[in-house]
Every structure is written in structure tokens, then in C-alpha cells.
Amino acid sequence: MYQVIRATELFQQAGAYYVRIQGMARQHNIALREEFDEYDTPNTKYIVITDNEFPVATCRILHKSDSVAEIGRVVVLDEYRNKGLGRLTVSSAEKWIRELGYKTISIESRDVAVDFYTKLGYISDGTPLHNTGTFTCLHMEKNL
């Protein structure tokens, strides 16, 4: 049974970090120094999806401005993909963001995930934001 957690305690945030290490850093050979940046702090908001209390999906929520929040670092463990957990993770973050009073959500989507976010109502102008050497990313937005 899947459970959505708004990870505000350290042990819950450790679950978000675990999923990111296994699902991104390890899988794509990303150095931990690159995967975890100045936005990963004890005050950062994370969504963690668990399966029988084991973390299997996550994302983080960042304050960009008074009206804009950003969803980032959306990761689902490989063996849990194609089960709707990416959608559950993002929709859970959107709900929290709405409750916090933001009007717009931005996402820096990997180019391979643009179709996924488009199905969730996000729009991109198609211009690449940056190429990290590992991924090409595009800016996408959704008005709430």
C-alpha cells in the first residue's frame, strides 16, 4: 500500500535522499555533490511515497517567488516505474503547493520527461534551459 508523506522530519527526508541516490545518482553516475545542492536543506519540503514504509518515489518543492513554486528532483525507483507513482508524486506536491498559496508551478524537465509533464498540464516553450552534460532540460509551467 502506497502512502504519501510530506517529509518534514529528518528521517523522512532521508527517504527522499535514498530514492534520489538510488534512482538518479547511482543509475546515471551523477556525483552526490551534483545531485544534492544548496537547495537541499533541513527546511526543504519533500514529498516521499512509500510502499510498506519503504521510500520508492520523491520530489522536492522550492520557493521561487511569492507566487511561484518549483517542483524538482522527481524520482521514482526503477522497479516502481509505470505504476502511476510519478503522477502521484507530482499531484501530491501540487496539492501542497496550492495549500501554501502559490499560483504557478515551474519544473525544469528532462527532455525525455516533457510528454509526462505535458499530460499533467504543464506547458513548455520548447527552448532548452541548459545541458548539464548528463541531461538536457526544458522549463515548463502550470498555472493553478
C-alpha positions as CSV (number, residue, x, y, z in Angstrom):
1,M,0.0,0.0,0.0
2,Y,1.4,3.4,-1.0
3,Q,1.5,6.3,1.4
4,V,2.2,9.9,0.6
5,I,4.4,11.7,3.2
6,R,5.1,15.4,3.4
7,A,8.6,14.9,4.6
8,T,9.3,17.4,7.3
9,E,11.3,15.3,9.7
10,L,14.9,14.2,9.1
11,F,14.2,10.5,8.9
12,Q,11.5,11.2,6.2
13,Q,13.9,13.5,4.3
14,A,16.4,10.6,4.4
15,G,13.9,8.6,2.4
16,A,13.9,11.3,-0.3
17,Y,17.7,11.3,-0.4
18,Y,17.7,7.5,-0.6
19,V,15.4,7.5,-3.6
20,R,17.5,10.2,-5.3
21,I,20.7,8.3,-4.7
22,Q,19.3,5.0,-6.0
23,G,17.1,6.4,-8.8
24,M,19.3,9.1,-10.2
25,A,22.8,9.4,-8.8
26,R,23.6,5.7,-9.0
27,Q,21.7,4.9,-12.1
28,H,23.1,7.9,-14.1
29,N,26.5,8.1,-12.5
30,I,25.8,11.6,-11.0
31,A,28.2,12.7,-8.3
32,L,26.4,13.3,-5.0
33,R,27.8,16.8,-5.0
34,E,25.8,17.4,-8.2
35,E,22.6,15.6,-7.1
36,F,22.4,17.4,-3.8
37,D,22.8,21.2,-4.0
38,E,22.3,24.3,-1.9
39,Y,18.5,23.8,-2.0
40,D,18.6,20.5,-0.1
41,T,18.4,21.8,3.5
42,P,16.6,20.7,6.6
43,N,13.9,23.3,5.7
44,T,13.3,22.0,2.2
45,K,9.9,20.5,1.5
46,Y,9.9,17.0,0.1
47,I,7.1,14.6,-0.9
48,V,8.0,10.9,-0.3
49,I,5.9,8.0,-1.5
50,T,6.4,4.8,0.5
51,D,5.5,1.2,-0.2
52,N,5.0,-0.5,3.2
53,E,7.1,2.2,4.8
54,F,10.0,1.9,2.3
55,P,10.7,5.0,0.2
56,V,10.1,4.5,-3.5
57,A,9.4,7.9,-5.1
58,T,10.1,11.6,-4.2
59,C,10.3,15.2,-5.3
60,R,11.2,18.5,-3.7
61,I,9.4,21.8,-3.6
62,L,11.3,25.1,-3.7
63,H,10.1,28.6,-3.2
64,K,10.9,30.7,-6.3
65,S,8.9,33.8,-5.6
66,D,5.7,34.8,-3.7
67,S,3.6,33.3,-6.5
68,V,5.8,30.6,-8.0
69,A,7.0,27.3,-6.5
70,E,9.2,24.8,-8.3
71,I,8.8,21.0,-8.3
72,G,12.2,19.4,-8.8
73,R,14.2,16.2,-8.4
74,V,11.2,14.0,-9.3
75,V,12.4,10.4,-9.0
76,V,10.7,7.0,-8.9
77,L,12.8,3.9,-8.2
78,D,13.2,1.8,-11.4
79,E,11.2,-1.2,-10.2
80,Y,8.2,1.1,-9.3
81,R,8.0,3.0,-12.6
82,N,4.9,2.7,-14.8
83,K,2.7,2.3,-11.8
84,G,1.4,5.8,-11.6
85,L,3.8,6.9,-8.8
86,G,5.3,9.8,-10.8
87,R,1.8,11.2,-11.3
88,L,1.0,10.6,-7.6
89,T,4.2,12.3,-6.5
90,V,3.6,15.4,-8.7
91,S,-0.1,15.7,-7.8
92,S,0.7,15.4,-4.1
93,A,3.3,18.2,-4.5
94,E,0.8,20.3,-6.4
95,K,-1.8,19.9,-3.7
96,W,0.7,21.1,-1.0
97,I,1.8,24.0,-3.2
98,R,-1.8,25.1,-3.6
99,E,-2.3,25.0,0.1
100,L,0.8,27.1,0.5
101,G,-0.8,29.8,-1.7
102,Y,1.3,29.7,-4.8
103,K,-0.3,30.5,-8.2
104,T,2.2,28.9,-10.6
105,I,4.4,25.8,-10.6
106,S,7.6,25.6,-12.6
107,I,9.5,22.5,-13.5
108,E,12.9,22.0,-15.1
109,S,12.0,18.8,-17.0
110,R,14.5,16.5,-18.6
111,D,13.8,16.4,-22.3
112,V,12.7,12.7,-22.1
113,A,10.0,13.6,-19.5
114,V,8.4,16.5,-21.3
115,D,5.5,14.3,-22.5
116,F,4.9,13.1,-19.0
117,Y,4.6,16.7,-17.7
118,T,2.5,17.8,-20.7
119,K,-0.1,15.1,-19.8
120,L,-0.2,16.7,-16.3
121,G,-1.0,20.1,-17.7
122,Y,2.5,21.7,-17.9
123,I,3.5,23.8,-20.8
124,S,6.9,24.4,-22.3
125,D,8.1,26.8,-25.0
126,G,10.5,24.1,-26.1
127,T,13.6,26.1,-25.5
128,P,16.4,24.1,-23.8
129,L,17.3,25.6,-20.4
130,H,20.7,24.0,-20.1
131,N,22.6,20.9,-20.8
132,T,24.3,19.6,-17.7
133,G,26.3,17.1,-19.7
134,T,24.0,14.4,-18.3
135,F,20.6,15.8,-19.3
136,T,19.1,18.5,-21.5
137,C,16.4,20.3,-19.5
138,L,13.4,22.5,-20.5
139,H,11.4,24.9,-18.4
140,M,7.7,24.1,-18.0
141,E,5.0,25.8,-16.1
142,K,1.4,25.2,-14.9
143,N,-1.0,27.8,-13.5
144,L,-3.0,26.7,-10.6
